[in-house]
Amino acid sequence: MKLEVVRARAERFGGIVEVARPRALLHVDREMMRELGQPPSALWDSPAPADAPLVAPTEVHLVLSRRCAAGCTGCYVDATPQGPALSLEQARLVLDELAAMGVFHVALGGGEALELDYLFEVAAHARSVGITPNLTTSGLGLGAPQAARCRVFGQINVSVDGVGEGYRSARGFDGFAHAERALRLLRAVKQEVGVNCVVSRSSFDGLEEVARLVRTLRLNELELLRFKPVGRGARLDQELTPDQARRIYPLARRLMLRHRIRVKLDCSFAPMVFWHRPSARAAAFWGVQGCVAGDVLAAVAPEGDLLGCSFAGPAEADARVPGAIRAAWPGGFSSFRGFVRSAPEPCKSCEYLRLCRGGCRAVAAAHGAFSAPDPGCPRVQEWTARSAAEQKADTFALPVVRG
Amino acid sequence: MLFRKGRVLRATFGCNPNSSSLGVDVTFLLFGATFASALALVLGSLLHRPPDP
């Protein structure tokens, strides 16, 4: 068996190589890059700083539009039926620039990307410049002919936040049957089809049913995405309770073992995972990280804004202007990249700080402080409670009587 | 080549179709650091450059 390198790019530590089967991105050191016959890079002339960002993101979320007819109650991009969209030409320009920078994957989404009649042209263009296009969709309105065209994508995930009534409760309309039909149609034409499930306070108890659906339909993954109070979902009463935050990682493991499915947790769940103290060395090897905005990840909004992440952060450039992404990347994204260096307690003393990076900035921003530790992190909650108790104890301390 | 001097430092499998980045693949995190080190060696030995066009 051999793993053939299909693409590679140099990094300060060495490089990132892409293999197609199994589909993987491998970070390798400089010596391995040389052994693989990659050309020498000027990046290797000096020692690699430990906290330097990647020379380009590995994946970019292309929010093609804020256009969607579904009107989900918690839509984080606040999509409407007439929302703005990147044009085909703009999307092509962005993809050309990302390809030149060495980006490996794009996640196409919205809005409902399938509502754009040029979606498949965008995907074909991504392929033509060497980028793997992946897609998230609600599946609403997907027919067999459209499903067949979806072979152009790498991974396709259909949003299913609950089964049956659980779906209606989470999304505000009864669309489960459509989502299930879309999953069956897609699975009939390709293997890389999975489910995205937003985990909120009210959808938490329905995860078992969603996992069962993934097994029944023989899908290749279940991705659990933490609810983020952004867009139309900008309310704090759907965030996980402290108890749910502690249980999500053991639950994900249980679902994986019980249903023999692949389960992934998105970057915003990192604090909930690290609270269980997994091996830091293993986590680093498997790329388990918290906020990677402006490093591994970037996003482009339909209005052209280049962002560190689709959920939060300032616009760094107008991505529709040729050369703007490349120019902004090296010195931008300081609001994300600076967290580890200036982390406040309890992140500062956390052994997982370099991996977790303080948790989710979007959640912190929703609570009023973009650069504060993630308030959903169990360690942060414990530290806050302890600090409050100590303060209270100080307040009620008996006066010392001398003499 | 069976053994190389170069090392695989990190491995992520699959593609991420989401707006948030892939944080944790629970499947792999079940295995500890020893398994990761062994797999790094195996992956390193299996990697090979594409044939020259």
Chai-1 contact restraints between the chains, C-beta under 6 A:
chainA,res_idxA,chainB,res_idxB,connection_type,confidence,min_distance_angstrom,max_distance_angstrom,comment,restraint_id
A,M1,B,L46,contact,1.0,0.0,6.0,A-B,restraint_1
A,K2,B,L46,contact,1.0,0.0,6.0,A-B,restraint_2
A,K2,B,H48,contact,1.0,0.0,6.0,A-B,restraint_3
A,L3,B,L46,contact,1.0,0.0,6.0,A-B,restraint_4
A,L3,B,L47,contact,1.0,0.0,6.0,A-B,restraint_5
A,E4,B,P50,contact,1.0,0.0,6.0,A-B,restraint_6
A,V5,B,R49,contact,1.0,0.0,6.0,A-B,restraint_7
A,V5,B,P50,contact,1.0,0.0,6.0,A-B,restraint_8
A,P22,B,F13,contact,1.0,0.0,6.0,A-B,restraint_9
A,R23,B,G14,contact,1.0,0.0,6.0,A-B,restraint_10
A,A24,B,F13,contact,1.0,0.0,6.0,A-B,restraint_11
A,L25,B,T12,contact,1.0,0.0,6.0,A-B,restraint_12
A,L26,B,V8,contact,1.0,0.0,6.0,A-B,restraint_13
A,L26,B,A11,contact,1.0,0.0,6.0,A-B,restraint_14
A,H27,B,L9,contact,1.0,0.0,6.0,A-B,restraint_15
A,H27,B,R10,contact,1.0,0.0,6.0,A-B,restraint_16
A,V28,B,V8,contact,1.0,0.0,6.0,A-B,restraint_17
A,D29,B,G6,contact,1.0,0.0,6.0,A-B,restraint_18
A,D29,B,R7,contact,1.0,0.0,6.0,A-B,restraint_19
A,E31,B,K5,contact,1.0,0.0,6.0,A-B,restraint_20
A,E31,B,G6,contact,1.0,0.0,6.0,A-B,restraint_21
A,M32,B,G6,contact,1.0,0.0,6.0,A-B,restraint_22
A,E35,B,R4,contact,1.0,0.0,6.0,A-B,restraint_23
A,E35,B,G6,contact,1.0,0.0,6.0,A-B,restraint_24
A,L36,B,R49,contact,1.0,0.0,6.0,A-B,restraint_25
A,G37,B,R49,contact,1.0,0.0,6.0,A-B,restraint_26
A,E59,B,N16,contact,1.0,0.0,6.0,A-B,restraint_27
A,H61,B,S19,contact,1.0,0.0,6.0,A-B,restraint_28
A,H105,B,C15,contact,1.0,0.0,6.0,A-B,restraint_29
A,A107,B,P17,contact,1.0,0.0,6.0,A-B,restraint_30
A,A107,B,N18,contact,1.0,0.0,6.0,A-B,restraint_31
A,G109,B,S19,contact,1.0,0.0,6.0,A-B,restraint_32
A,T132,B,C15,contact,1.0,0.0,6.0,A-B,restraint_33
A,N134,B,C15,contact,1.0,0.0,6.0,A-B,restraint_34
A,N134,B,P17,contact,1.0,0.0,6.0,A-B,restraint_35
A,L135,B,P17,contact,1.0,0.0,6.0,A-B,restraint_36
A,T136,B,P17,contact,1.0,0.0,6.0,A-B,restraint_37
A,T136,B,N18,contact,1.0,0.0,6.0,A-B,restraint_38
A,G154,B,C15,contact,1.0,0.0,6.0,A-B,restraint_39
A,Q155,B,C15,contact,1.0,0.0,6.0,A-B,restraint_40
A,Q155,B,P17,contact,1.0,0.0,6.0,A-B,restraint_41
A,N157,B,P17,contact,1.0,0.0,6.0,A-B,restraint_42
A,A252,B,V26,contact,1.0,0.0,6.0,A-B,restraint_43
A,R253,B,V26,contact,1.0,0.0,6.0,A-B,restraint_44
A,M256,B,V26,contact,1.0,0.0,6.0,A-B,restraint_45
A,R262,B,T27,contact,1.0,0.0,6.0,A-B,restraint_46
A,V263,B,V26,contact,1.0,0.0,6.0,A-B,restraint_47
A,K264,B,L22,contact,1.0,0.0,6.0,A-B,restraint_48
A,K264,B,D25,contact,1.0,0.0,6.0,A-B,restraint_49
A,L265,B,G23,contact,1.0,0.0,6.0,A-B,restraint_50
A,L265,B,V24,contact,1.0,0.0,6.0,A-B,restraint_51
A,D266,B,S20,contact,1.0,0.0,6.0,A-B,restraint_52
A,D266,B,G23,contact,1.0,0.0,6.0,A-B,restraint_53
A,C267,B,S20,contact,1.0,0.0,6.0,A-B,restraint_54
A,C267,B,S21,contact,1.0,0.0,6.0,A-B,restraint_55
A,C267,B,G23,contact,1.0,0.0,6.0,A-B,restraint_56
A,S268,B,S20,contact,1.0,0.0,6.0,A-B,restraint_57
A,F269,B,G23,contact,1.0,0.0,6.0,A-B,restraint_58
A,A270,B,G23,contact,1.0,0.0,6.0,A-B,restraint_59
A,V273,B,V24,contact,1.0,0.0,6.0,A-B,restraint_60
A,P278,B,L29,contact,1.0,0.0,6.0,A-B,restraint_61
A,S279,B,G32,contact,1.0,0.0,6.0,A-B,restraint_62
A,S279,B,A33,contact,1.0,0.0,6.0,A-B,restraint_63
A,R281,B,A33,contact,1.0,0.0,6.0,A-B,restraint_64
A,A282,B,G32,contact,1.0,0.0,6.0,A-B,restraint_65
A,A282,B,A33,contact,1.0,0.0,6.0,A-B,restraint_66
A,A282,B,A36,contact,1.0,0.0,6.0,A-B,restraint_67
A,F285,B,R10,contact,1.0,0.0,6.0,A-B,restraint_68
A,F285,B,A36,contact,1.0,0.0,6.0,A-B,restraint_69
A,W286,B,F28,contact,1.0,0.0,6.0,A-B,restraint_70
A,W286,B,L29,contact,1.0,0.0,6.0,A-B,restraint_71
A,G287,B,R10,contact,1.0,0.0,6.0,A-B,restraint_72
A,G287,B,T12,contact,1.0,0.0,6.0,A-B,restraint_73
A,V288,B,V24,contact,1.0,0.0,6.0,A-B,restraint_74
A,V292,B,S21,contact,1.0,0.0,6.0,A-B,restraint_75
A,V296,B,S21,contact,1.0,0.0,6.0,A-B,restraint_76
A,L297,B,S21,contact,1.0,0.0,6.0,A-B,restraint_77
A,S310,B,S19,contact,1.0,0.0,6.0,A-B,restraint_78
